[in-house]
Amino acid sequence: MRLPDTFAIGSAAAAAATPSVMGAKGWHLARMAALDLPVPPAFVIGTRHCPAGDGGGASAEVRAALPELLAPVEAATARRFADARCPLLVSVRSGAPASMPGMMQTLLNVGLSERTLPGLLRVTGNPRLAWDAYRRLIAQFGEVVARVPVEAFEDARCALAGGGDERGLDFAQLRALASRFLAVYREAAGEPFPQDEREQLERAVAAVFASWRSPHAVRYRRAHDIPEVPGTAVIVQAMVFGNAGGRSGAGVGFTRDPTTGAPALWVDFLANAQGEDIVSGRRVAHGATQLATAVPDAWAGIAAAARQLEHAFGDMQDFEFTVEDGRLYLLQSRAGKRSALAALRILLDLHDEGVIDTATALTRAEALDPASLVVARVVAEDGNGLAPLAQAASANTGVAIGEIALDEARAQARTDAGASVVLVRRDAETADLAALALAQGLLTQRGARTSHAAVVARQLGKVCLVGCGALAIDTVARRVHVGSRVLAEGDVVTLDGNTGSVYAGAARTVAERPLTLLARLATLMEARGGTRDGRTPAQVDAPVPAR
C-alpha cells in the first residue's frame, strides 16, 4: 500500500498537489515535468511526514515505503538502487513550502558503496567520475549525517591537492582521497562509513527532515515570518553527473539579472563539477561564456527553458541545472531573490511583455519600499586618488562602507558599539547568516554570485562581492591582504557592488534614483490613480544625502 502524500514526479497526483503538501521545490518540479522540460525522475515525500518538534528524522512508515517509492525512478532510468551491476544513485533534497535557500540539507550520490562502485564504473566507463562521486558522498554524508566538521575533510583534500582545485586530480588521486576520507570519517564519527546503500538512503532522508529544525533554519524562518508548520518535504531524485568530464558541469542561473533586472540570462557555471560546488560558496564559478563555448546545445536549451519557466510561473526564476556529457537537466526552479531595483524593472518588463497582467504588476509594485529603490554609487575618480585595491564578482548592487570584521563575534561587538561593519570571509556560506544580518556588506575570497549565501545577502539588501582572488585572510594576525595592501581588522573599507571594486577607506558616494523606471511605474499606476494616498512613488521617494 502506497504511503499517503507521496508523489512520483510526472504523475497525475503530483500535478494536482499543492506546495503546502509537496513543498515548493517538488511543486515546481511537477510543473516543469508537465512542460516536458528535462527533469530527472524523482519522487516526493510530503510535508505531513516531517516530524514535529525534535522528534527525529524519518518515521518507520517512511523508511518502509522507500523501496516502493523508488520503483518508478528505477523503471524510468533502467537502473536499480543498491544493484551491484547497474546501480541507481540518488540525491536527497529538502523542499519546504516557502523558499529557504541554503538553510536545509542536501546529499548527493547516495547509494554508492564499495559494492556498487564497480557497477558505476561499468555503466559509465568513467573511473574518475566514480571515485569523485564516492569521495564526495563520504564527505557530505559525514558533514550532514554524522556531524563530522567539514574542515576535517577539507584538510585531507588540501593535503593531497595542495592549493589546487581537486577537479585537476586524476582517478588514482581521487581514489586515494576517498580512502583518506573513509579514515577521517571513521576517526571523527566513531564508526565506519555505512556501506549498506539502504541505510545510506534512510539516514539521508532522516537528516534532511531533521534539518528543518536546525538553528539557522529556525532563525531564517523567524526572520522572514515563515510558519513552523507544515515542515519540509523531501525529494529523492535520480542523480545526473556534472562531474563526467569536459562536456559536463553544474550551474545556477537566473532568467534575468537579479541585481539590475536586465532581461538577460545570469548564470554561474563550473565545468566537471557538481551543484554543491557552486551553492556551497566554497568555489569560484565562471559565467555563461564557458558553458556557451563548451556545450552550445546545452546553452541554447537553457535559453529556451528560461522563457518557458517565466511564462509558466509568471516571474523571474532562479534555476539549478546539470550538464552531463552535453545533455541538459533541470533540477529545480523557484522565484528568484532580487534587489529592489531589479524587482521594479522585472515587474515592469514582464507586464510590457504580457507575461503578467496589470493587476499583478500593481500588486508587486505596492510591495516595494520607495526608499529601497535609491542606489548609492561611488563618486567617480576626480583627482582624489581613489583607486580600487581589487575586483570581485558582484552579487548585489549598492555601496557598503564599514570596518572589517572577520567573524560574527567581532561584527556583533562593533555593531553594539555603533560602528558599521563589512564582513570579510574566505567562503560565502549560509553559516554566516547571523553575522551577515549585522553587516553592511560581505566580501569573500571564494564563492559564486549564485551561492546560497549570496542569494540571502541579495534578499537582505546587502552588498555582496564574492570570488575576490586578490584577497587573503590571516585569522591568527586578524588582518587581510588585498592585493599588495595589508589591512587590519577594524580598518574601514568600501565595497562597490555596482562595479565589483574594493577600496581602502570610506569612499564618497552619491544617491541616485532610477528616474526612468519610476516614470514607467507612474504610467502603470495611472490605471489605478497613483498610490493609496494619491502620490506616485517618484513623489514619495525622498533624496538620500551623499556621504
N, C-alpha and C positions, 0 to 999 in steps of 0.2 A: 504494500500500500504506500502510495507516494506521500511524502511529508507535506503537509499543507503549507501554503505560502512559500513554495519554492518554484522556480521558473527556469525553463530552458530558453535561452535567448533565441528568438526566431519563432517561438511557439505562439499560439493564439492567446494563451494565458498571460504571457509576458506582455503582449501587445495591449491587453486590456487592463493591466495592473497600474497602480498609481505610484508616484515617487515615495509617498509615505509608507507604502507596503514593501516595495522592492528597492528603495533608495534611488537617489537622483542618478547615480552612475549607471545602475542597471536599467533604469527607465530610459536613459539616453541610448544605451546600447541596444535596447529592444527597438527603438525607433530608427536607429542607424541601420540595423539589420533589415528593417522593413523598407528602407530606402535602397536596399541592395548594395550598401557600402561594404567594403571588405573588412568585416568584423570577425575575429577568430571565434570559434564555437565556445560557448560558456553557459554556466547556469548560475542562478542567484538564490542564496538562502535569505529569505526575507527578514525584515527588521523585527518581526514578532519573536524571532529566535534569539535576539540579543539579550543576554541575561540582565536582569535588573540588579541595581546596586553593585556590590562587589562579589556577586555570586559565581564568579568563574567565567570560563570561556565558552565552551560548546556543550550542549546537553547530550545525554546518551542517545536521544532520538535523532539528533542531527548527525552524530557520529555513525549511527547505524544506517542512516539513509544515504551516506556518501557514495557507496558503490552504485546504487540505483541512479542517483543524480548524475554520476559520471557517464553512464551508458550512452546517452545521446552524443556527448562530446567524443567519446571513443568511436562511435559509429561515424561521425562526421569527419574525423581525422584518420580513420583506418589504423589507429594505434590504441593500445590498451595500457591503462595505468598499471604500474608495477610489473609489466611484462618484460622479461629479460631480453627478448629478441627485437621487439618493436615498441619501445616504451612511449607512453604519453606523459609529457611533463606539463605542469600547470603553474599558473600564477594564482595567488590568493590575495585579493584586494578588498579594502573596505568600500562601503558605499552608503553614506548617510543620506537622509532626505535633503539636507542642506549642504552646500559645498563647504568643505573644511580642508583646504589644500595643505597637504603635508602633516596634518595633525594626527592621523592614524596610520596603521601599518600596512605594508605590502611585502609579500615574499614571492620570489621568482624561482623557477627551475625546480619546484617541489616535485618529488618523485624520482630524483636522481640519486643513485647509490652505487656502491661498488658492484652490485649485481646488475643494475640497469645501464651503467655507463658503457659497457661494451655494446649493448644494443643501440644506444645513441650513436656510437661510433659507426656501427653497421649501417644505420639508416641515413646518416648524414654524410658519411665518408670524410668527416672533418674532425680530426683529433684535437685541434686547437679549440674549436667550439666546445667539444665535450668537456675538456679539462677546465676551460674558462668557466663554463656553466657550473661545474661541480665546486670549484673553489668559491664562486660567488654564493652558491647555496649554503655552503658551510658557514661562511662569514655572516650572511644575512640571517640565517636561522639562529646562529649563535647570538647575534645582537638582539633580534626581535623576540625569540622564544626563550633562550637560555639566559638572557640578560648579561651576556659577555660584553665588556666595554669594547666599542668599535676600535679604540686605539690599539688593543692587543693584536687585532688582525692588520691594522694599518702599519704597525711596527714591523710585523713579519713581512708584509708586502714591500715596504721600503727597504728592508734588509736585502731582499732579493732583487728588486727592480732599481734600487738606488733612488736617485731623484727623478727617474724617468717614469713614463706612463706605462702601466702594465699591458697596454694594448700592443706594445712593442715586444712582448715576451713570446717565445715560440711555445709549442705544445709541451716540450720537455720541461721547460722552465715553469709553465703553468701546472704541470703535474707535480713538480717539486713544491710549488706554492700550495697546492691542495693538500699535500702531505703535511706541510708545516701548519696549515690551518687546522687540520684534524688534531694535531698535537696541541695547538693553542686551545681549541675547543675543549679537549679532554681535561687539560690542566685547569682552565678557568671555570668550566661548568661542573667539574667533578664527576663527569660521566662521558662516555664516548658519544660522538655524533651518531644520531639514530640512523641505522641502515634499513629499517623497516619502512617502506615507502608509505604505507597506510598510516603508520604512526606519524610520519612527517606531515601528511595532509591533515590529520585530526588535530595535531598540535598547532599547525599553521592557522587553521580555521579558528581554533580557540584563542590564539594570540591576537588575531585581527578583531574578533569580538571584544576581547578584553581591552584593546587599545582605545575603545570608546570611553573608558574610564581613566585613561592616562592623564596625569596632571596637566600637560599642556593642551590636550584636547578639551578638558573641562574648562581651563582658563579661556580658551578660544571661544567656546560656546557662551560663556558668561559675558565676554567682551562684545559678542555680536548678537546677543539675545536669541541664541538658538536653543530650542527646548531640549530637555534631557531625554524626553521620550519622543518617538518610539525606540531610538537607538540606531545602530548601524546595520545594514545588510552586509553580506559577504559575497563576493563574486569570485568564482573559480573558473578560470579561462585557460584554454589551450595555449601553451607557450608558442610564440614565434620568436625567432632569434635574430636580433640585430647584430650579434657578435659572430656572424657567419662568414665574415671576410670583407673585402674591399667594396663590394656592391651591396653591403648591408650596413645598418646603423639604426639609431634611435633618435627621436626628436620630439620636441614640443612646439606647437605653433599656435598663433592667434590669427583669426581670419582678417583682422585689421590691427593696426598698430595700437597697442593698449596704452601707450604714453601720450600720443597725439590724436589718435582716432583716424589717421590717414588710411584710405582704403587700399591697403597693400598687405600681403602676407608677411607676418613677422614670425620667423622660425629660427629656433636653435636646433642644431643637429650635430651628432657625434658619429663618425663612421666607425664600424666594427665595435659597437658598444650596445649596452642595454639601457633601458629607460631610466633606471635608478641612477645611472651615472650623471644624468642631467638634473633630475629633480632633486637629488640629494644635496646639491650645492657644493659638491666636493670636486667637481671637474670643470674645466673651462671649455665651453662649447663654441662651435662655429656657427656662422649664419647660413642662410639658404644657398649661397653660391656653391659651397662644397657639394651639397645634395644635388642641386640642379646640374652641376657638371658631371658628378659621378654616376648619377642614376636619373637621367632626364625623364624617363617614363614615370617614375615614382613622383617626381616633382610635378609633372602635369596632372597626375592623379590627385595630388594634394590640392592643387588649384581648383580642380573640378569639384572635389569633395567639399572644399571650403564654401563654395557657392551653394551647394545642396544643403549644408548644415545651417547656414544663415537663413535660408528660405524656410527650412523645416522648423527651426526653433525661434525665428523672428528676432535674432540678436547676434551680436558678435560672439564667436565661440573660441574657447581655449580647448585644444585637442592634443592628444598624445598619439604617436604613431611609431611603427617599426617598419623598417625595410629589410626583408630577408631575401638575399640573392636577387635583388632587383624588384621584388614584389612588395607592394604597399599593403599594410594592415593598419586599421584604425582601432585604437584600444579604448578611447573614451572621448567624450566631448561634454562641455558644460559652458554656461555663460561665463565669459572671461572677465576677470577682475581688471579694472581700468582706472586711469586717473580721471578726475572730474572734468578736465579739459577734453579728454578722449570721449568721455560719456556724452558730452554735449555734441561733439561733432558726429559721433556714431548715430545718435538718435536722429539728428537732422538728415544725415546721408541715407540712413535706412528708410526714413519717411520719403525722401525725394525719389528713392529707387523703388518705392512701392512695396517694400518688404514689411513695413508696419504701417498701420493706419494713423490718422491724425489723433484720435483719442489716446492710442497707446503712446505716441510721441509726446503728447501733452502730459500724460501721467508720469512718464520718465523725466520730463523737464521739471515738473513740480518737485521731484525728489532732490534736485540739485541745489546746493547751497551757493548762492551767487559769489560769496567771498572766496569759495574754493576754486573759482574759475580764474582768479588773479594768479599770474605766473611770475615768479621772481626770475630775473636774469642778471648775470654778472655784467657789469659795465665793461664795454669794450676797452682794450688796451689803448690808452691815450697819453702815453708818456709816463704813466705811473709805475712802470716796471713790472706790471702784473704779467706773470708767465706761468703756465701750468707746470707742476712737478711731474705729472704722469697723466696717462689716459686710461680709461676703463670703459667697459660696456655699460650703458645706462639702461636701467630697468624702470626708471620713472623720471619725469621732468621736475624742474624746480631747482632751488638752491638751498643747501643746508650748511650752516656755519656753527661750529661748536668746538669744544675741547675734545681731544682724542680720549676715548675710553676703550680699554681693551677687554673689559668683561662687564657682566651685569652689576657686580658689586660696586665697581668704580662708577658706572653710569648712574646707579641709584644714589650713591653718596654725593656726587657732584650735582645731580638734579635736585636733591634735597637741599643743597646749598644755594640753589637758584641759578646754577650755570646751565648753559645749553651744551649738549654733548653730541659727538659723532662717534658711533660705534665702529671700531676697526677690528675685523676678524679675518682669520685665514679662509674660512669657508662660509658660504651663505646657507646656514642651517636653521630649520624651524625651532631647534632647541634654544635659539637666541630670541625667541618671540618676546619674552618679558623685557629683555634689555632693549630690543628694537622699539617697543612701545614707549620707552623713556627717551629715546634718542631722536635727534632731528634728521639723521640720515645714517646710512650703512655703507661702509667701504670694505670690500673683501679682496683677498689675493686670488682666490679661486671662485668657481661658481658660474652659473649661467643666468641670463636675463629671465629665463623661464623656470628657474628652480623654485621650489615651493616657498622658500624664504623671500625671494624677490617678488613673487606673486603677492604674498602677505604684505610686504613693505608697500607695494603699489596700492593695495586695498586700504592701508592705513594712511596713505598720502605722504609717505616718507620718501625722500630722495634715496636712491639706491644705485650704487656703482659696484659692479662685480667684475671679476676676472682681471684685476689690476696686476699685470705681470711685473711691474716695477716695484711692487710693494713686498716688503719682507718684515715680519713681526718678530721681535725679540721679547718673549713674555717674561724672561728672567730679569732683563735690564729694564723692562717696562718702557720700551721705545720701539719706533718703527723706522725703517729705511724706505724712503720713497725716491727711487732713482738714486741720485748722489746725495740727497739730503737726509739727515738724521733728525727725527722729531721725537721728543719725549712725550709720554702720556701726560696730558694736561695742556700741551701746545694746541693752539687753535688752527683748524684747517677749514677750507671751504670746498664743498662738493658741488660741482655744477652738473646737475642731471640733464641739462639741455644739450651739453656738448660732450659729457663724459670726462671733463677735466677735474684734476685735483690741484688745489692751490694751498700754499702755506699762508697762514694768517686769515684775517677776515676781509674778504673782497667786498667792494661796494656793489650794491645791487639796485636795480630799479624794478618796479612792479608794472606789469603790462596786462591789459585786459584784452581778451580775444574779440575785438570790436566787430569783425566780420561775422563771426559765429553768433554773437549776441544780436546783431541785426537780423540774421536769419531766424533766430529764435523769436525775436519780437514779431516778425512777419507771421511765423507759425501761430503764435499765441493770439494774434488778432482774430483768429477764428473763434476764440473764446473770450475776447475782450481784455486781454492782458492778464496780470497776476490777480490773486484774490483781492488785493486792495487797489486794483486799477493801474498799477505801475508795471512796466516791463522790467526784466532782470537787469537791463543796462541802467535803468534808473535806480534800481535798488542797490546796485553794486556801489561800494564805496572805495575810493582810491586807498592804496596802501603806501605809506611813506617809504621813500628809498632809504637804504641803510648806508 
